[in-house]
Amino acid sequence: MTIKLLNKSFLTIIIFFLTLSISGKEMKIGILRNVKMKQVLFKVNTGSFSINSIQKNLNKDQSIKISISGNKVRVKQLDNSLVLLDTLFIKNTSENSIFSVKGIVPSLRERKYYAKLKVFVQNGYLTLVNEINLEKYIIGVLESEVGLNRSKDFYKVQAVISRTYALKNQYKFLHEGFYLTDLVNCQVYKGRMYKDKTIEQAVEETKDLVLVDENMDYITAAYFSNSGGQTINVEDVWLKALPYLRSIHDPYSIDCNNYSWTKTIDKSKWLNYLKRNYNFPVYDSEAVTAACNFKQEIRHKYLIDWVYQIPLKKIREDWGLKSTYFSISEKDNILTFNGKGFGHGVGLSQEGAMKMIDLGYDFLDVLRFYYTDVHLINLSMRDFYLID
């Protein structure tokens, strides 16, 4: 993870670009996407907000009800009058203004957010979009994905890869009127849950830093909970091979919270599954023995071997296993799956990263270890290279 040295004239230009931070970029995040919202309460927590249908601002503790009328957004205003809009725009009047959204139909606990809210009707339900500065969004992601009581360097690791992920996938849901969701299919984002100074400092100290490949493209910054001692090649989980997502030996994930797991499965159910889904020869005693006594000292792509074409990825999905890194043993018609790791296994192991930092490595060491031959670069410098 190196950045090329440039001559002084180039360096002067780069310094100029670096002063033009683009962290003011606005993200559009579809919020409450796991709920089909019919009616919500918008409330001002701090600061004030302007609304496209109301002349005066909404101030602290003032609220409006937002619901659906046909394909329109129905707003019940402060004076109890009603207005119908194609799209409702609610804009903060100061940088640190905070609002909350609470589900009425269906009932949903209040969540707080910074910045702007856009609301429109889609497929018979309210679509809510939080339009927020990239760096504030990253703070919310770290609060939601990682939680409290982590070291600053681990938060720095997560800030860099979360920022890279957001920019790499920023138009994933553009067809639905926003960039990313607030769910695990993107990055979990629950808004402004609490205020953790360590998270804020980590995001500020890594401001505008992202990971790119040799072509200055944002990398696929995959991460998961625990590798079980070995990460996996990306093409063994997803379709495309990438030079920076290679399988590596990972001693730092060993003996962490999510390092090992066990699950038992009835032998007959297992063999019926293999026969039904993969036409497995369950009357071949050698094949059955192999399927019920599978050993995986290092990570494999397929159960037994490539001849049967049974992807471990699919087995994990179908049986709800924590990882694809498991071995099988048989006793009294019961199969025991002894597994290692938690998650898809591609990229960075969060528990391994925490262990590295506990051992004295810094956030750059962690990124270098889990991602092969990538570059840590400022967004402005990336723009400079692309323009050049």
Secondary structure by P-SEA (a helix, b strand, c coil): cbbbbbcaaaaaaaaaaaacccccbbbbbbccccccccbbbbbbcccccccccccccccccbbbbbbbcccbbbbbccccbbbbbcbbbbbbccccbbbbbbbccccccbbbbccbbbbbbcccbbbbbbbccaaaaaaaaaaccccccccaaaaaaaaaaaaaaaaaccccccccccccccccccccccccccccaaaaaaaaaaccbbbbcccccccccccccccccbbbccccccccccccccccccccccccccccbbbbbcaaaaaaaaaaccccccccaaaaaaaacccccccccccccccccccaaaaaaaaccccccbbbbbcccbbbbbcccccccccccaaaaaaaaaacccaaaaaaaaccccccccaaaaaaaaac
